[in-house]
Amino acid sequence: MAFGVPRIFYAGFVLTTCVAGAQLSSYASFLSKGDVALSILLTSSTTIASVIVTPILTGLLIGSVVPVNAVAMAKSILQVVLVPVTIGLALNTYAKPVVTILQPVMPFVAMICTSLCIGSPLAINQRQILSMDGLRLIFPVLAFHAVAFAVGYWVSKIPSVRQEEEVSRTLSLCTGMQSSTLAGLLASQFLGSSQAVPPACSVVAMAIMGLFLASFWGTGARIRDLSSLLMPQTSSTMNAS
């Protein structure tokens, strides 16, 4: 199994890796002093593409393990993601007074909805999470996001496609932060409630890791400075010599 994922959570873990980038990555890009416009573009394009790409990838990767209704999943993504976004754009364009009234309370509503989406599968599957298989899920989730952050950053540093530091940070955050809440909803609907556990764990992991990384970059630090930050005495000794 990839990353050593327990078999009981395999389908949900794979689904988490197949969804689009998280909207939170745009905020993280802002904190990291990255390219926010690029982040919004990447998140929007992957969200639109996920209507087709996510069901296809999920079917190819886990279709032999559990039955996946790709058409129904595509319809669900369309309803959960694109319809609300379209309504939001329409309201923001043609109903500014309504947006002005709703805007102050929407972050709170979004927080409550996200908390329910995360907490529900965790509460329902509490026994499985606290089992040995549940504890074994922690490392794969952390490893997946760590690898995604690293790949997104270092691929953009390859000489033939080398990008500016701001772009590299943005690509790293957009690659490492998945829309795990959407994955949880899809897992609950199509794969069973137990398969919503990996996405729920992923939400927590990617938010903590992504915002920590963004804050690190936001202070003006760079990846190349990590060695001196972690081992300041060693670095100063080497410089003195």
C-alpha positions as CSV (number, residue, x, y, z in Angstrom):
1,M,0.0,0.0,0.0
2,A,1.2,3.5,-0.8
3,F,2.9,5.3,2.1
4,G,2.0,2.2,4.3
5,V,-1.7,3.2,4.4
6,P,-3.8,0.6,6.3
7,R,-6.0,-1.3,4.0
8,I,-9.1,-0.3,5.8
9,F,-8.5,3.4,4.9
10,Y,-6.8,2.9,1.5
11,A,-9.7,4.1,-0.7
12,G,-10.3,7.2,1.3
13,F,-6.6,8.1,1.3
14,V,-6.3,7.7,-2.5
15,L,-9.4,9.8,-3.0
16,T,-7.8,12.6,-0.9
17,T,-4.8,12.6,-3.2
18,C,-7.1,13.0,-6.2
19,V,-9.0,16.1,-5.3
20,A,-8.2,19.7,-6.3
21,G,-6.1,22.2,-4.4
22,A,-7.6,23.7,-1.3
23,Q,-8.9,27.3,-1.2
24,L,-6.8,27.8,1.9
25,S,-3.7,27.6,-0.2
26,S,-4.5,31.1,-1.6
27,Y,-4.5,32.5,2.0
28,A,-1.3,30.5,2.7
29,S,0.3,32.0,-0.4
30,F,-0.6,35.5,0.8
31,L,1.1,34.7,4.2
32,S,4.2,33.4,2.5
33,K,4.5,36.5,0.3
34,G,4.0,34.3,-2.8
35,D,2.1,34.9,-6.0
36,V,-1.5,35.1,-4.8
37,A,-2.9,35.6,-8.3
38,L,-1.2,32.4,-9.5
39,S,-2.5,30.6,-6.5
40,I,-6.1,31.6,-7.2
41,L,-5.6,30.7,-10.9
42,L,-4.3,27.2,-10.0
43,T,-6.9,26.6,-7.4
44,S,-9.7,27.7,-9.7
45,S,-8.5,25.6,-12.6
46,T,-7.9,22.5,-10.6
47,T,-11.3,22.9,-9.0
48,I,-13.0,23.1,-12.4
49,A,-10.9,20.2,-13.7
50,S,-11.7,18.1,-10.7
51,V,-15.3,17.5,-12.0
52,I,-13.7,15.3,-14.6
53,V,-10.3,14.4,-13.3
54,T,-11.1,13.3,-9.8
55,P,-13.7,10.6,-10.7
56,I,-11.4,9.3,-13.5
57,L,-8.4,9.1,-11.3
58,T,-10.3,7.6,-8.4
59,G,-11.9,5.0,-10.7
60,L,-8.5,4.1,-12.2
61,L,-6.6,3.9,-8.8
62,I,-9.2,2.2,-6.6
63,G,-11.8,0.9,-9.0
64,S,-10.5,-2.6,-8.6
65,V,-10.7,-2.3,-4.8
66,V,-14.1,-0.7,-4.3
67,P,-16.8,0.2,-6.9
68,V,-16.7,3.8,-7.9
69,N,-19.6,5.5,-9.8
70,A,-17.6,8.1,-11.7
71,V,-20.6,9.8,-13.2
72,A,-22.4,10.2,-9.9
73,M,-19.2,11.5,-8.3
74,A,-18.8,14.0,-11.1
75,K,-22.3,15.2,-10.5
76,S,-21.7,15.5,-6.8
77,I,-18.5,17.6,-7.3
78,L,-20.4,19.8,-9.6
79,Q,-23.1,20.3,-7.0
80,V,-20.7,20.8,-4.1
81,V,-18.1,23.0,-5.7
82,L,-19.1,24.7,-9.0
83,V,-22.7,25.5,-8.2
84,P,-21.9,27.4,-5.0
85,V,-19.0,29.2,-6.7
86,T,-21.2,30.2,-9.6
87,I,-23.9,31.5,-7.3
88,G,-21.2,33.4,-5.3
89,L,-19.9,35.0,-8.4
90,A,-23.4,35.9,-9.6
91,L,-24.3,37.5,-6.2
92,N,-21.0,39.4,-6.1
93,T,-21.6,40.8,-9.6
94,Y,-25.3,41.5,-9.6
95,A,-26.4,41.7,-5.9
96,K,-23.7,43.7,-4.1
97,P,-26.1,44.7,-1.2
98,V,-26.9,41.1,-0.5
99,V,-23.1,40.3,-0.4
100,T,-22.5,43.2,1.9
101,I,-25.1,41.8,4.4
102,L,-23.8,38.2,4.2
103,Q,-20.1,38.8,4.1
104,P,-19.5,39.4,7.8
105,V,-21.1,36.1,8.8
106,M,-19.9,33.8,6.1
107,P,-16.5,33.1,7.6
108,F,-18.2,31.9,10.7
109,V,-20.7,29.8,8.7
110,A,-17.8,28.3,6.7
111,M,-15.9,27.5,9.9
112,I,-18.9,25.7,11.4
113,C,-19.6,23.7,8.2
114,T,-15.9,22.7,7.8
115,S,-15.8,21.7,11.5
116,L,-18.9,19.5,11.0
117,C,-17.5,17.9,7.9
118,I,-14.2,17.1,9.7
119,G,-15.7,16.2,13.1
120,S,-18.5,13.9,11.8
121,P,-16.4,11.2,10.3
122,L,-13.9,11.4,13.2
123,A,-16.7,11.0,15.8
124,I,-18.5,8.2,13.9
125,N,-15.2,6.2,13.4
126,Q,-13.7,7.0,16.8
127,R,-13.0,3.4,17.6
128,Q,-11.3,2.7,14.3
129,I,-9.2,5.9,14.6
130,L,-7.9,4.9,18.1
131,S,-7.2,1.4,16.9
132,M,-3.7,0.4,15.6
133,D,-4.8,0.9,12.0
134,G,-6.0,4.4,12.9
135,L,-2.7,5.3,14.5
136,R,-0.8,3.9,11.5
137,L,-2.7,6.4,9.3
138,I,-1.0,9.4,10.9
139,F,2.4,8.9,9.3
140,P,1.1,8.3,5.7
141,V,-1.0,11.4,5.9
142,L,1.9,13.5,7.1
143,A,4.3,11.9,4.7
144,F,2.0,12.5,1.7
145,H,1.6,16.2,2.4
146,A,5.3,16.6,3.2
147,V,6.3,15.0,-0.1
148,A,3.7,17.1,-2.0
149,F,5.0,20.4,-0.5
150,A,8.6,19.3,-1.3
151,V,7.9,18.2,-4.9
152,G,5.9,21.4,-5.6
153,Y,8.8,23.5,-4.5
154,W,11.8,21.7,-5.8
155,V,10.4,20.8,-9.2
156,S,10.1,24.5,-9.9
157,K,13.8,24.9,-9.0
158,I,14.9,22.5,-11.8
159,P,17.2,24.6,-14.0
160,S,15.3,24.1,-17.2
161,V,12.0,25.3,-15.6
162,R,13.4,27.4,-12.8
163,Q,10.9,29.9,-11.4
164,E,11.1,32.9,-9.1
165,E,11.0,32.2,-5.4
166,E,7.5,33.6,-5.0
167,V,6.2,31.2,-7.7
168,S,8.0,28.3,-6.1
169,R,6.4,29.0,-2.8
170,T,3.0,29.2,-4.4
171,L,3.4,25.9,-6.3
172,S,4.5,24.2,-3.1
173,L,1.5,25.4,-1.1
174,C,-1.0,24.6,-3.9
175,T,0.5,21.1,-4.4
176,G,0.6,20.3,-0.7
177,M,-2.8,21.6,0.3
178,Q,-5.7,19.5,-1.0
179,S,-9.4,20.1,-0.8
180,S,-9.7,17.4,1.9
181,T,-13.1,18.5,3.0
182,L,-14.4,17.8,-0.5
183,A,-12.7,14.4,-0.4
184,G,-14.4,13.7,3.0
185,L,-17.8,14.5,1.5
186,L,-17.2,12.3,-1.5
187,A,-15.8,9.5,0.6
188,S,-18.8,9.5,2.9
189,Q,-21.2,9.5,0.0
190,F,-19.5,7.0,-2.3
191,L,-17.1,4.9,-0.3
192,G,-18.5,4.6,3.2
193,S,-18.1,6.6,6.4
194,S,-14.9,4.9,7.5
195,Q,-13.2,6.2,4.3
196,A,-13.9,9.8,5.3
197,V,-11.3,9.4,8.1
198,P,-8.2,9.9,5.9
199,P,-9.6,13.2,4.5
200,A,-10.5,14.4,7.9
201,C,-7.0,13.7,9.2
202,S,-5.7,15.3,6.0
203,V,-7.6,18.6,6.7
204,V,-5.8,19.0,10.0
205,A,-2.4,17.9,8.8
206,M,-2.3,20.1,5.6
207,A,-3.7,23.1,7.4
208,I,-1.1,23.0,10.2
209,M,1.8,22.1,7.8
210,G,0.8,24.5,5.1
211,L,0.2,27.5,7.4
212,F,3.4,26.8,9.3
213,L,5.4,26.7,6.0
214,A,3.6,29.9,4.9
215,S,4.5,31.6,8.1
216,F,8.1,30.5,7.8
217,W,8.4,32.0,4.4
218,G,6.4,35.1,5.5
219,T,9.1,36.0,8.0
220,G,11.5,36.3,5.1
221,A,13.2,33.0,5.8
222,R,14.2,30.7,2.9
223,I,14.5,26.9,2.6
224,R,18.3,27.3,2.2
225,D,18.4,29.0,5.6
226,L,17.0,25.9,7.4
227,S,20.4,24.5,8.2
228,S,21.5,27.7,9.9
229,L,18.2,28.0,11.8
230,L,18.3,24.5,13.0
231,M,22.0,24.4,13.8
232,P,23.1,28.0,14.4
233,Q,26.2,27.1,16.4
234,T,27.5,24.7,13.8
235,S,26.9,27.2,11.0
236,S,28.6,30.1,12.8
237,T,31.6,27.8,13.6
238,M,31.9,26.9,9.9
239,N,31.6,30.5,8.9
240,A,34.3,31.5,11.4
241,S,36.7,28.9,10.1
